[in-house]
Amino acid sequence: MSWTTTRLKYICMDAGQYGLNVSAQDYSSSGFRLIRTSDIDVNGRLRSRDGAVYVDASLEKRHKVKDGDLLLSRSGTLGRALLLTDVEEPSTYAGYLVRFRPRPSTEPRFMAYMAASRGFQAAIEADAVTSTIQNFNAERYANITIMLPPLDEQRRIANFLDAETAFMDTQAQLRSRQRVALDELSLSVIDDAFKAVAESPQVRLGYVALVQSGVTVDGGRERGDDVVTLPYLRVANVQAGYVMLDNISEISVPRRTAAASQLRPGDVLMTEGGDLDKLGRGTVWHGEIENCLHQNHVFAVRPNIQALAPEYLALLTRTPMARKYFESTGNKTTNLASTSSGKIRDFRVPLADLNMQRSIVRKVDVRLRSISQVEEQISVQAKLLAERRQALITAAVTGQFDVTTTSRASAPGGIA
């Protein structure tokens, strides 16, 4: 078996064709489907037509795609690849994608697997240009060095990987469905717990809590002399049931502004905007970061702890009752939604006595911890599957083993 070392551009007859530059205002409901980087999933597959966009225009030949074309992302999801197969409708592709059309002597599936291998991805990372976003141009892609076997061997490798990755992808889909089921179970546990207080008085949240607005991020703000630089939370940091502290930003503001937007332990963080299903999601701030502020798109709800337990309120924001309230009262645009401090104050709370509130929190916490442990195990399994998938692809497209004599159990990264 004779393998040769070459470059991507030499195995393509159309190497490095940029996509169509079109703005969102020019999208149409019919015409050519516009494939964007966001339409390609992590395993290099085209997402469903849900959310697809179209352009109704006369296109040049170079902007039309056909079966066998390989699209590579050059920004954002850098290196993500999509092999077009069984194109069901006239399609084109957006400007942050680059098209490579293989020669007849190149098996398109082999080229796509090669693009997903560790070596190819490492070459991208080593040569990436970093500015405000990662950007990798067509020339850099075209000059990546690859190893290429004869056409018959390319096809054997592609056939082997088609079968093996299909098995792994099925396992990954099962893990994904398990995570969805666990999310639904968590919501069911919370909803069931609050049935115990269904007959409690419904009290306007503004009567038992203060709603504090956050600091506006404004680079042109007049700061003056009395300025402090402090960490602050953004919407992305506030998740359902926990605060994500992996990426905390800092902001410089006048000391008086900082004092008015500083978080206190026991505050319930509630988001102002984003996806409709995330409006008003709440989690308790326990003072994880000293002197931390919050952005104006995150409200800090400060309960009167003599009447309302913060943990009880945070759980309440995850119930169907709360979701229905915030989704029905939210201001909606094409892609986003928002709520307001007034609507948060108007939210009705089933105000059980504190002992009952704390009892509900304890019972739910025990159940959610058990569910969380299972979720962590599933996440580990999903990560291992992804790593093994890429390891198998890498070994196959670099000739580290003979695919004709390898079973799933014995293949590098394989699963028995």
Residue pairs with C-beta under 8 A, 6 or more apart in sequence:
1 149
1 150
1 153
1 399
2 149
2 150
3 147
3 148
3 149
3 399
4 147
4 148
5 145
5 146
5 147
5 148
6 145
6 146
6 147
6 148
7 142
7 143
7 144
7 145
7 146
8 15
8 100
8 141
8 142
8 143
8 144
8 146
9 15
9 16
9 142
9 143
11 102
11 103
11 105
11 106
11 111
11 146
11 148
12 100
12 101
12 102
12 103
12 106
12 111
12 142
13 101
13 102
13 103
14 62
14 99
14 100
14 101
15 100
15 101
15 138
15 142
16 98
16 99
16 100
16 138
16 139
16 141
16 142
17 62
17 98
17 99
17 100
17 101
17 138
18 95
18 97
18 98
18 99
18 138
19 63
19 71
19 92
19 93
19 94
19 95
19 96
19 97
19 98
19 99
20 34
20 55
20 59
20 63
20 92
20 93
20 94
20 95
21 94
21 95
22 34
22 55
22 94
22 95
24 53
26 55
26 57
27 34
27 53
27 54
27 55
28 53
28 54
28 55
28 56
29 54
30 54
30 56
31 54
31 55
31 56
31 57
31 90
32 54
32 55
32 56
32 57
32 59
32 64
32 90
32 91
32 92
33 49
33 52
33 53
33 54
33 89
33 90
33 91
33 92
34 52
34 53
34 54
34 55
34 91
34 92
34 93
34 94
35 46
35 65
35 71
35 82
35 91
35 92
35 93
35 94
35 97
36 53
36 93
36 94
36 96
36 97
37 73
37 75
37 76
37 77
37 80
37 94
37 96
37 97
38 47
39 46
39 47
39 51
39 52
39 82
40 46
40 47
40 71
40 73
40 77
40 80
40 81
40 82
41 47
42 80
42 386
43 165
43 169
43 172
43 389
44 80
44 81
44 82
44 83
44 112
44 116
45 82
46 82
46 84
55 92
59 92
63 92
63 93
64 90
64 91
64 92
65 71
65 84
65 87
65 91
65 92
65 93
65 99
66 84
66 87
67 84
67 85
67 86
67 87
67 108
68 83
68 84
68 85
68 101
68 102
68 108
69 83
69 84
69 99
69 100
69 101
69 108
70 81
70 82
70 83
70 84
70 99
70 100
70 101
70 102
70 108
70 111
70 112
70 115
71 81
71 82
71 84
71 93
71 97
71 98
71 99
71 100
72 79
72 80
72 81
72 97
72 98
72 99
72 100
72 115
72 141
73 79
73 80
73 81
73 96
73 97
74 96
74 97
74 98
74 135
74 136
74 137
74 138
74 141
75 96
75 133
75 134
75 135
75 136
76 96
76 133
76 134
78 124
78 128
78 134
78 135
78 136
79 115
79 120
79 121
79 124
79 125
79 136
81 112
81 115
81 116
82 97
83 108
83 109
83 111
83 112
84 91
85 108
93 99
98 137
98 138
98 141
100 111
100 141
100 142
102 108
102 111
105 151
106 148
106 151
106 154
107 151
107 154
107 155
107 158
109 155
109 158
109 161
109 162
110 154
110 155
110 157
110 158
110 397
113 157
113 158
113 161
113 393
113 396
113 397
114 120
114 146
114 397
116 390
116 393
117 390
117 393
117 394
117 397
117 398
118 390
118 391
118 394
119 146
119 394
119 398
120 144
120 146
123 144
123 145
124 136
124 140
124 141
124 144
127 136
127 140
128 134
128 135
128 136
129 135
129 136
129 137
147 397
147 398
147 399
148 154
149 157
149 399
156 403
156 404
157 396
157 397
157 403
159 403
160 396
160 403
160 404
160 406
161 392
161 393
161 396
161 397
161 403
164 392
164 408
164 411
164 414
165 389
165 392
165 393
167 408
167 415
168 385
168 388
168 389
168 392
168 415
169 389
171 385
171 415
172 382
172 385
172 386
172 389
175 378
175 381
175 382
175 385
176 382
178 378
179 375
179 378
179 379
182 371
182 374
182 375
182 378
185 371
186 368
186 371
187 318
187 319
187 320
189 364
189 367
189 368
189 371
190 315
190 318
190 319
190 364
190 368
191 319
191 320
193 315
193 360
193 363
193 364
194 315
194 316
194 319
194 321
194 350
194 360
196 352
196 356
196 360
197 350
197 352
197 356
197 357
197 360
198 350
200 350
200 351
200 352
200 356
201 350
201 351
202 348
202 349
202 350
202 351
203 348
203 349
203 351
204 345
204 346
204 347
204 348
204 349
205 211
205 301
205 313
205 344
205 345
205 346
205 347
205 348
205 349
206 344
206 345
206 346
208 303
208 304
208 307
208 308
208 349
208 351
209 268
209 301
209 302
209 303
209 304
209 308
209 313
210 301
210 302
211 299
211 300
211 301
211 302
211 341
211 344
211 345
212 260
212 261
212 267
212 294
212 299
212 300
212 301
212 302
213 261
213 296
213 299
213 341
214 232
214 233
214 261
214 293
214 294
214 295
214 296
214 297
214 298
214 299
214 300
215 232
215 251
215 253
215 257
215 258
215 260
215 261
215 293
215 294
215 295
215 296
216 295
216 296
217 251
217 295
217 296
221 253
223 252
223 253
223 254
224 254
226 254
226 255
226 256
227 252
227 253
227 254
227 255
228 252
228 253
228 254
228 255
228 258
229 250
229 251
229 252
230 250
230 251
230 253
230 258
230 262
230 291
230 292
230 293
231 248
231 249
231 250
231 289
231 291
231 292
231 293
232 248
232 249
232 250
232 251
232 261
232 292
232 293
232 294
232 295
233 243
233 248
233 263
233 269
233 292
233 293
233 294
233 295
233 298
234 249
234 295
234 297
234 298
235 271
235 272
235 273
235 274
235 295
235 297
235 298
236 244
236 247
237 243
237 244
237 245
237 247
237 248
237 298
238 244
238 269
238 270
238 271
238 281
238 283
238 298
239 281
239 283
240 278
240 281
240 282
240 283
240 318
241 283
241 314
241 318
241 368
242 283
243 269
243 283
243 285
243 288
245 288
245 289
248 289
248 292
251 293
253 261
253 293
258 291
258 293
261 293
261 294
261 300
262 291
262 292
262 293
263 269
263 285
263 287
263 292
263 293
263 294
263 300
264 285
264 287
264 300
264 302
265 285
265 286
265 287
266 284
266 285
266 286
266 302
266 303
266 305
266 310
267 284
267 285
267 300
267 301
267 302
267 310
268 282
268 283
268 284
268 285
268 300
268 301
268 302
268 303
268 310
268 313
268 314
268 317
269 282
269 283
269 284
269 285
269 294
269 298
269 299
269 300
269 301
270 280
270 281
270 282
270 298
270 299
270 300
270 301
270 317
270 344
271 278
271 279
271 280
271 281
271 297
271 298
271 299
272 279
272 296
272 297
272 298
272 299
272 338
272 339
272 340
273 279
273 297
273 336
273 337
273 338
273 339
274 336
274 337
275 336
275 337
276 327
276 330
276 332
276 337
277 323
277 327
279 326
279 327
279 330
279 337
279 338
279 339
280 317
280 322
280 325
280 326
280 339
280 344
280 347
281 317
281 318
282 301
282 313
282 314
282 316
282 317
282 318
283 314
284 310
284 311
284 314
285 292
285 300
294 300
299 341
299 344
301 313
301 344
303 309
303 310
303 313
306 354
307 351
307 354
308 349
308 351
308 357
309 354
309 357
309 358
309 361
311 358
311 361
311 365
312 357
312 358
312 360
312 361
313 349
315 360
315 361
315 364
316 322
316 349
316 350
317 326
322 347
325 347
325 348
326 339
326 343
326 347
327 337
329 339
329 343
329 346
330 337
330 338
330 339
330 343
331 337
331 338
331 339
331 340
352 360
385 415
387 413
388 413
388 414
388 415
389 413
390 413
391 412
391 413
392 411
392 412
392 413
392 414
394 400
395 401
395 411
395 412
395 413
396 403
396 411
400 412
401 411
401 412
406 414
407 414
408 414
408 415
408 416
409 415
409 416
